[in-house]
Amino acid sequence: MGKTKIESILAILLVPFMMLFAGMGTTASADDNSLQKIKEAGVLTVATSPDYPPFEFRATINGKSEDVGMDIEVAKQIAKDLGVKLKIMNMDFGSTLVAVQTGKVDMAITGVNPTDERRQSVDFSDIYYNGGQSFLIQKKDLKKYKSAKALHGAKIGTQTGSLQQTLSKKYFSDSTLSSMEKTPNLVFSLKSGKLDAVGVETPVAATYVENNKDLAMINAGYTLDKNETGAAVAFAKGSDSLAAAVNKSIAKIQKQHLTDDYLKTAAKYMKGNTKDTSMMHYWKYFYNGFLNTTLIAVVAVVFGILLGILLVLMKLSAWKLLSWPATAYIEIVRGTPMMVQVLLVYFGLGAIVNLPALLAGIIAVALNSAAYVAEIIRGGINSLDKGQKEAAQSIGLNKVDTMRFVVLPQAFKNIWPSLGNEFISVVKESSIVSIIGVSDLIYQLNVVRADTYRAVAPIVVVMVIYFLMTFTLTRLLNHFERKMNHD
């Protein structure tokens, strides 16, 4: 499976950074004792993206949300054979291979296809499953599209950067091709009539057909090399000992035909997910997302304000040694997307300090917010009448005391609405941290959509939660603003 162009963007952005800080010719590649390190630690850390049933998805088991699916069972078998505990790290698919490269995880098991392009960045195990390629179509179009040949000239959708996208460009160049980041979005477009067919792996197609009475599947009819189209485990370059051990587990899985049992287990959990697709059934998902979103926003704003004050004081300083770095920081942060900053903190800074995804997300959002807060505060300071400073100096206050007791209090009073807007913006913009696996509202939204096959309801729920958060925050900020104006 190749899901998104993000993985190639990540490689371009982060590999040079890793080489700089790790002092290596490759990015945190494992050495010959890669297997020994795992056994000494007693934990096998695996990256996955739980939005691709039946390979990996989430299900509620005994009241708890857990990772399930064929890939999860493969990971459990590998960990069992190695005699270690299994630790699953969820993240966007585009981040999984970079997590392997940068040493955040030991391996990635997420239905990834070992293409020649990917082999340049990571090593792969033997193929553990090859289900083939198919097209999803609407059941009412079965007579129209009896085989894949009939799709020439039709509207075909695939995941961005995926093997299916490459194949559709090669074999259906005369068709109208489009791509999206997530398979559920493609399926929803198919059901709404925006697409005529969606190219996916056969197990995925079978899963959607089983859980959607309006869908059907047809064989793609491709002639492919199974060594490039099957699913394999990804490792950091040079992980020979680990790869050898994993290949032994894969040989065992294939000999005993365990993938058939894994798919049956996945089907059982999927039936459980679709048995009750009401949003109330998934309230814990949204609640956990709300808690993480709130935590990120509050902590990021507090530290963003503190760092913003420091930055503005540095920028206003007469010492170029202080003003230039502050100006450069503000311009760089404001001139680059927050997504890039989040990835750089998690994977780049993570090369030096092993940061959990949530902490990395908070740091990235706080650093981003600080640059904007600094400019807001600077505007507030510059808006004050010069007579305020002159009056403070006339009564004997030095520059520090003038800034502390006269300038900043009045500036904050003037910029309070702008700071409030920044807080609200952080609440919404922090959703980008879902790309590194932080379980915020957007992350949980994608999980629920993948589990329930419902397109709109989860979006509406998250929209309402965001609105209630920002509306409540706005009323609270307005209350304090009125209080300050009254004082």
C-alpha positions as CSV (number, residue, x, y, z in Angstrom):
1,M,0.0,0.0,0.0
2,G,1.3,3.5,-0.8
3,K,-1.0,6.0,0.6
4,T,0.2,9.6,0.3
5,K,2.8,11.9,-1.2
6,I,3.6,13.1,2.4
7,E,6.3,10.4,2.8
8,S,8.3,11.8,-0.1
9,I,7.9,15.3,1.2
10,L,9.1,14.2,4.6
11,A,12.1,12.5,3.2
12,I,13.1,15.7,1.3
13,L,12.6,17.9,4.4
14,L,13.9,15.7,7.2
15,V,16.8,13.6,5.8
16,P,19.2,16.5,5.5
17,F,18.3,17.6,9.0
18,M,18.9,14.1,10.4
19,M,22.3,13.9,8.7
20,L,23.3,17.2,10.2
21,F,22.4,16.3,13.8
22,A,23.0,12.6,13.8
23,G,26.4,13.0,12.1
24,M,25.8,10.1,9.9
25,G,25.8,9.4,6.2
26,T,22.2,8.0,6.4
27,T,19.3,8.8,8.7
28,A,19.5,7.0,12.0
29,S,20.0,3.7,10.2
30,A,20.3,0.7,12.4
31,D,23.6,-1.2,12.7
32,D,24.2,-5.0,12.8
33,N,23.0,-5.2,16.4
34,S,19.5,-4.0,15.5
35,L,18.0,-7.2,16.8
36,Q,20.1,-7.3,19.9
37,K,18.9,-3.7,20.8
38,I,15.3,-4.8,20.7
39,K,15.9,-7.9,22.8
40,E,17.9,-5.8,25.4
41,A,15.1,-3.3,25.6
42,G,12.4,-6.0,25.7
43,V,10.1,-4.0,23.5
44,L,9.4,-4.0,19.7
45,T,8.2,-0.6,18.6
46,V,6.1,-0.7,15.5
47,A,4.6,2.2,13.5
48,T,1.2,1.8,11.8
49,S,-1.7,3.9,10.5
50,P,-5.0,2.5,11.8
51,D,-7.3,3.8,9.0
52,Y,-6.9,1.0,6.4
53,P,-9.2,-2.0,7.3
54,P,-8.7,-5.0,7.2
55,F,-4.9,-4.3,7.4
56,E,-5.1,-2.0,10.4
57,F,-7.9,-0.2,12.2
58,R,-9.3,0.4,15.6
59,A,-12.1,-1.4,17.5
60,T,-13.7,-1.1,20.9
61,I,-12.8,-4.2,22.9
62,N,-14.1,-4.5,26.5
63,G,-14.7,-0.7,26.5
64,K,-11.2,0.2,25.3
65,S,-10.1,1.3,21.9
66,E,-7.5,-1.0,20.5
67,D,-5.5,-1.5,17.3
68,V,-6.7,-4.6,15.4
69,G,-6.3,-6.0,11.9
70,M,-4.1,-8.4,9.9
71,D,-1.0,-6.2,10.2
72,I,-1.4,-5.9,14.0
73,E,-1.6,-9.7,14.2
74,V,1.6,-10.0,12.1
75,A,3.3,-7.6,14.5
76,K,2.1,-9.6,17.5
77,Q,3.5,-12.8,16.0
78,I,6.9,-11.2,15.3
79,A,7.1,-9.8,18.8
80,K,6.1,-13.2,20.2
81,D,8.8,-15.0,18.2
82,L,11.4,-12.4,19.4
83,G,10.3,-12.9,23.0
84,V,9.6,-9.2,23.5
85,K,6.6,-6.9,24.2
86,L,4.9,-5.1,21.4
87,K,4.4,-1.3,21.4
88,I,2.2,0.2,18.6
89,M,2.8,3.8,17.6
90,N,-0.1,5.2,15.5
91,M,0.6,8.0,13.0
92,D,-0.3,9.1,9.5
93,F,0.9,6.7,6.9
94,G,3.2,9.2,5.3
95,S,5.1,9.5,8.6
96,T,5.6,5.7,9.2
97,L,8.6,5.2,6.9
98,V,10.3,8.4,8.1
99,A,9.7,7.2,11.7
100,V,11.7,4.1,10.7
101,Q,14.4,6.1,9.0
102,T,14.8,8.4,12.0
103,G,14.8,5.6,14.6
104,K,11.5,6.6,16.2
105,V,10.4,3.0,15.7
106,D,12.0,-0.4,15.0
107,M,9.8,-1.2,12.0
108,A,6.7,-0.2,10.1
109,I,3.9,-2.7,9.4
110,T,1.1,-0.9,7.5
111,G,0.4,-2.8,4.3
112,V,3.3,-1.0,2.6
113,N,4.4,-2.1,-0.9
114,P,8.2,-2.5,-1.3
115,T,8.7,-0.5,-4.4
116,D,12.1,0.3,-5.9
117,E,11.7,3.9,-4.9
118,R,11.1,3.0,-1.2
119,R,13.9,0.5,-1.2
120,Q,16.3,3.5,-1.6
121,S,15.3,4.8,1.8
122,V,14.4,1.7,3.9
123,D,14.9,-2.1,3.8
124,F,12.1,-4.5,3.5
125,S,11.2,-8.0,4.7
126,D,9.9,-10.8,2.5
127,I,6.3,-10.4,1.3
128,Y,3.9,-11.6,4.0
129,Y,0.7,-11.0,2.1
130,N,-0.3,-10.5,-1.5
131,G,-4.0,-9.9,-2.1
132,G,-4.0,-8.5,-5.6
133,Q,-5.6,-5.4,-7.0
134,S,-9.3,-4.6,-7.6
135,F,-11.7,-1.8,-8.4
136,L,-14.6,-0.7,-6.2
137,I,-17.7,0.3,-8.2
138,Q,-21.4,1.0,-7.3
139,K,-23.5,-2.2,-7.4
140,K,-25.9,-0.6,-9.8
141,D,-23.1,-0.2,-12.3
142,L,-22.2,-3.9,-12.4
143,K,-23.8,-4.4,-15.8
144,K,-22.0,-1.3,-17.2
145,Y,-18.6,-2.3,-15.8
146,K,-18.4,-6.0,-16.1
147,S,-14.6,-6.0,-16.2
148,A,-11.8,-3.5,-15.7
149,K,-11.6,-3.0,-19.5
150,A,-14.9,-1.2,-19.4
151,L,-13.4,1.5,-17.1
152,H,-11.4,3.1,-20.0
153,G,-12.7,6.6,-20.2
154,A,-14.4,6.5,-16.8
155,K,-13.6,8.6,-13.7
156,I,-11.2,6.6,-11.6
157,G,-9.9,7.6,-8.1
158,T,-6.9,6.4,-6.2
159,Q,-4.9,7.3,-3.1
160,T,-2.3,10.0,-3.7
161,G,1.1,8.6,-4.2
162,S,-0.1,5.0,-4.0
163,L,0.7,2.0,-6.1
164,Q,-2.8,2.1,-7.4
165,Q,-2.3,5.6,-8.6
166,T,0.8,4.6,-10.5
167,L,-1.0,1.6,-12.1
168,S,-4.0,3.7,-13.1
169,K,-1.8,6.2,-14.9
170,K,-0.1,3.3,-16.7
171,Y,-3.1,1.3,-17.7
172,F,-5.9,3.9,-17.8
173,S,-4.3,7.0,-19.3
174,D,-7.4,7.6,-21.3
175,S,-9.6,7.8,-18.2
176,T,-10.2,10.8,-15.9
177,L,-7.9,10.2,-13.0
178,S,-8.1,11.8,-9.6
179,S,-6.6,11.2,-6.2
180,M,-7.2,11.8,-2.5
181,E,-5.2,11.3,0.7
182,K,-7.6,8.8,2.3
183,T,-9.4,5.7,1.0
184,P,-12.6,6.5,2.9
185,N,-12.8,9.9,1.1
186,L,-12.5,8.1,-2.2
187,V,-15.2,5.6,-1.3
188,F,-17.6,8.4,-0.3
189,S,-16.9,10.1,-3.6
190,L,-17.7,6.9,-5.4
191,K,-21.0,6.5,-3.5
192,S,-22.0,10.1,-4.2
193,G,-21.4,9.6,-7.9
194,K,-18.3,11.8,-8.2
195,L,-16.2,8.8,-9.2
196,D,-17.0,5.7,-11.3
197,A,-14.4,3.4,-9.7
198,V,-11.8,3.4,-6.9
199,G,-8.6,1.4,-7.2
200,V,-7.6,-0.4,-4.0
201,E,-6.1,-3.7,-2.9
202,T,-8.4,-6.7,-3.1
203,P,-8.7,-7.3,0.7
204,V,-9.7,-3.6,1.2
205,A,-12.2,-3.8,-1.7
206,A,-13.7,-7.0,-0.1
207,T,-14.0,-5.2,3.2
208,Y,-15.9,-2.3,1.8
209,V,-18.2,-4.5,-0.2
210,E,-19.0,-6.7,2.8
211,N,-19.9,-3.6,4.8
212,N,-21.6,-1.5,2.1
213,K,-24.6,-3.1,0.3
214,D,-24.4,-0.4,-2.5
215,L,-20.8,-1.4,-3.5
216,A,-19.4,-4.1,-5.7
217,M,-15.8,-5.1,-6.8
218,I,-14.2,-6.2,-10.0
219,N,-10.7,-7.5,-10.6
220,A,-8.2,-5.0,-11.9
221,G,-6.6,-7.5,-14.2
222,Y,-3.1,-6.2,-13.8
223,T,-0.1,-8.4,-14.5
224,L,2.3,-7.5,-11.7
225,D,5.4,-8.6,-9.9
226,K,4.2,-9.9,-6.5
227,N,7.5,-8.8,-4.9
228,E,6.6,-5.2,-5.5
229,T,2.8,-5.3,-5.0
230,G,2.6,-7.4,-1.8
231,A,2.8,-6.1,1.8
232,A,6.1,-6.2,3.6
233,V,7.7,-4.9,6.8
234,A,9.9,-1.9,6.6
235,F,13.2,-1.4,8.6
236,A,15.9,1.2,8.8
237,K,18.8,0.6,6.3
238,G,21.3,-1.9,7.6
239,S,18.9,-3.8,9.9
240,D,20.1,-7.2,8.6
241,S,19.8,-9.1,11.8
242,L,16.3,-7.8,12.5
243,A,15.2,-8.5,9.0
244,A,16.4,-12.0,9.1
245,A,14.5,-12.7,12.4
246,V,11.3,-11.1,10.9
247,N,11.6,-13.2,7.7
248,K,11.6,-16.3,9.9
249,S,8.4,-15.2,11.5
250,I,6.9,-14.4,8.0
251,A,7.9,-17.9,6.8
252,K,6.1,-19.4,9.8
253,I,3.0,-17.3,9.1
254,Q,2.9,-18.3,5.5
255,K,3.6,-22.0,6.2
256,Q,0.7,-22.1,8.7
257,H,-1.5,-19.9,6.5
258,L,-2.0,-17.6,9.5
259,T,-3.0,-14.6,7.4
260,D,-6.3,-16.3,6.6
261,D,-7.0,-16.5,10.3
262,Y,-5.9,-12.9,10.8
263,L,-8.3,-11.7,8.1
264,K,-11.1,-13.7,9.8
265,T,-10.3,-12.1,13.1
266,A,-10.3,-8.6,11.4
267,A,-13.7,-9.3,9.8
268,K,-15.1,-10.1,13.3
269,Y,-13.9,-6.8,14.7
270,M,-15.2,-5.0,11.6
271,K,-18.6,-6.4,12.1
272,G,-18.5,-5.2,15.6
273,N,-17.7,-1.7,14.4
274,T,-20.5,-1.6,11.8
275,K,-23.1,-3.2,14.2
276,D,-23.6,0.1,15.9
277,T,-22.3,3.1,13.8
278,S,-24.0,5.7,15.9
279,M,-21.8,8.6,17.0
280,M,-22.8,8.0,20.6
281,H,-21.2,4.6,20.4
282,Y,-17.9,6.4,19.6
283,W,-18.2,9.1,22.2
284,K,-15.0,8.0,24.0
285,Y,-13.0,8.6,20.7
286,F,-14.3,12.2,20.5
287,Y,-13.9,12.8,24.2
288,N,-10.3,11.7,24.1
289,G,-9.7,13.9,21.0
290,F,-11.3,16.8,22.8
291,L,-9.0,16.4,25.9
292,N,-5.9,16.2,23.8
293,T,-6.9,19.2,21.6
294,T,-7.6,21.3,24.7
295,L,-4.4,20.3,26.4
296,I,-2.3,21.2,23.3
297,A,-4.1,24.5,22.8
298,V,-3.8,25.7,26.5
299,V,-0.2,24.6,27.1
300,A,0.9,25.9,23.7
301,V,-0.7,29.3,24.2
302,V,0.7,29.7,27.7
303,F,4.3,28.9,26.6
304,G,3.7,30.8,23.4
305,I,2.9,34.0,25.3
306,L,6.0,33.6,27.5
307,L,8.3,32.9,24.6
308,G,6.5,35.7,22.6
309,I,7.3,38.2,25.3
310,L,11.0,37.1,25.3
311,L,11.1,37.4,21.5
312,V,9.6,40.9,21.3
313,L,12.0,42.2,24.0
314,M,14.9,40.7,22.0
315,K,13.6,42.2,18.8
316,L,13.2,45.7,20.3
317,S,16.6,45.5,21.9
318,A,19.3,47.9,20.6
319,W,21.8,45.0,20.7
320,K,21.9,43.4,17.3
321,L,23.1,40.2,18.9
322,L,19.6,39.9,20.4
323,S,17.4,41.6,17.8
324,W,18.7,39.8,14.7
325,P,18.1,36.2,16.0
326,A,14.6,37.1,17.2
327,T,13.7,38.8,13.9
328,A,15.1,35.8,12.0
329,Y,13.1,33.3,14.1
330,I,9.8,35.2,13.7
331,E,10.2,35.5,10.0
332,I,11.1,31.9,9.5
333,V,8.3,30.6,11.6
334,R,5.7,32.9,10.0
335,G,7.0,32.0,6.6
336,T,6.8,28.2,6.8
337,P,3.8,25.9,7.2
338,M,3.0,24.6,10.6
339,M,2.9,21.1,9.2
340,V,6.5,21.3,8.3
341,Q,7.4,22.6,11.7
342,V,5.5,19.8,13.5
343,L,7.3,17.2,11.4
344,L,10.7,18.9,12.0
345,V,10.2,18.9,15.8
346,Y,9.0,15.3,16.0
347,F,11.5,13.7,13.6
348,G,14.3,16.3,13.6
349,L,14.5,17.2,17.3
350,G,13.5,13.6,18.0
351,A,16.9,12.6,16.7
352,I,18.5,14.2,19.7
353,V,15.7,13.7,22.3
354,N,13.1,10.9,22.0
355,L,10.0,13.0,22.2
356,P,6.5,11.5,22.5
357,A,4.1,12.6,19.8
358,L,1.9,14.6,22.1
359,L,4.9,16.5,23.6
360,A,6.4,17.1,20.2
361,G,3.0,18.5,19.0
362,I,2.7,20.9,22.0
363,I,6.3,22.1,21.5
364,A,5.7,22.7,17.7
365,V,2.4,24.6,18.2
366,A,3.9,26.6,21.0
367,L,7.0,27.6,19.0
368,N,4.7,28.6,16.1
369,S,2.3,30.6,18.3
370,A,5.2,32.4,19.9
371,A,6.2,34.1,16.6
372,Y,2.7,35.5,16.1
373,V,2.3,36.5,19.7
374,A,5.6,38.4,19.5
375,E,4.3,40.5,16.6
376,I,1.0,41.1,18.4
377,I,2.8,42.3,21.5
378,R,5.2,44.4,19.5
379,G,2.2,46.1,17.8
380,G,0.7,46.7,21.3
381,I,3.9,48.3,22.6
382,N,4.3,50.5,19.5
383,S,0.7,51.7,19.8
384,L,1.3,53.3,23.2
385,D,1.9,57.0,23.4
386,K,5.6,57.9,23.9
387,G,4.5,60.1,26.7
388,Q,3.9,57.0,28.8
389,K,7.6,56.1,28.7
390,E,8.6,59.7,29.3
391,A,6.3,60.0,32.3
392,A,7.7,56.7,33.8
393,Q,11.3,57.9,33.4
394,S,10.4,61.3,34.9
395,I,9.5,59.6,38.2
396,G,12.7,57.6,38.3
397,L,11.8,54.2,36.7
398,N,14.5,52.6,34.7
399,K,13.9,50.9,31.3
400,V,13.2,47.5,32.9
401,D,10.7,48.8,35.4
402,T,9.1,51.0,32.7
403,M,8.6,48.0,30.5
404,R,7.4,45.8,33.4
405,F,5.0,48.2,35.2
406,V,3.9,50.7,32.6
407,V,4.3,49.5,29.0
408,L,3.5,45.8,29.1
409,P,0.3,46.1,31.3
410,Q,-1.2,48.7,28.9
411,A,0.0,46.9,25.8
412,F,-1.7,43.6,27.0
413,K,-4.9,45.5,27.7
414,N,-4.9,46.9,24.1
415,I,-4.0,43.6,22.4
416,W,-6.3,41.3,24.5
417,P,-8.7,40.8,21.6
418,S,-5.8,39.9,19.2
419,L,-4.4,37.5,21.8
420,G,-7.9,35.9,22.1
421,N,-8.0,35.5,18.4
422,E,-4.6,33.8,18.5
423,F,-5.9,31.4,21.2
424,I,-8.9,30.5,19.0
425,S,-6.6,30.0,16.0
426,V,-4.4,27.7,18.0
427,V,-7.4,25.5,19.0
428,K,-8.2,25.0,15.3
429,E,-4.8,24.9,13.8
430,S,-3.4,22.4,16.3
431,S,-5.4,19.8,14.3
432,I,-2.3,19.4,12.1
433,V,-0.6,17.4,14.9
434,S,-2.7,14.4,13.9
435,I,-0.1,13.8,11.1
436,I,2.4,12.5,13.7
437,G,-0.2,10.3,15.5
438,V,-1.4,12.7,18.2
439,S,-5.0,11.6,19.1
440,D,-6.6,14.9,18.7
441,L,-10.1,15.5,17.3
442,I,-9.1,15.3,13.7
443,Y,-7.2,12.0,14.3
444,Q,-10.2,10.5,16.0
445,L,-12.4,11.8,13.2
446,N,-10.4,9.8,10.6
447,V,-10.4,6.7,12.8
448,V,-14.2,6.8,13.3
449,R,-14.8,7.4,9.6
450,A,-12.6,4.4,8.7
451,D,-14.3,2.2,11.3
452,T,-17.9,3.1,10.6
453,Y,-17.8,3.8,6.8
454,R,-19.9,6.9,7.5
455,A,-18.9,10.0,5.6
456,V,-20.6,13.0,7.1
457,A,-21.8,12.2,10.7
458,P,-18.2,12.2,12.3
459,I,-17.4,15.4,10.5
460,V,-20.5,17.1,11.9
461,V,-19.8,15.9,15.4
462,V,-16.2,17.2,15.3
463,M,-17.4,20.5,13.8
464,V,-19.9,20.9,16.6
465,I,-17.2,20.2,19.2
466,Y,-14.8,22.7,17.7
467,F,-17.6,25.3,17.6
468,L,-18.6,24.8,21.2
469,M,-14.9,25.1,22.2
470,T,-14.3,28.3,20.3
471,F,-17.7,29.8,21.2
472,T,-17.1,29.1,24.9
473,L,-13.6,30.5,24.7
474,T,-14.8,33.6,22.9
475,R,-17.4,34.3,25.6
476,L,-14.8,33.8,28.3
477,L,-12.3,36.2,26.6
478,N,-15.0,38.8,26.1
479,H,-15.8,38.6,29.8
480,F,-12.2,39.4,30.8
481,E,-12.0,42.1,28.1
482,R,-15.1,43.9,29.6
483,K,-13.6,43.5,33.1
484,M,-10.3,45.1,32.0
485,N,-12.1,47.9,30.3
486,H,-14.2,48.5,33.4
487,D,-11.1,48.6,35.6
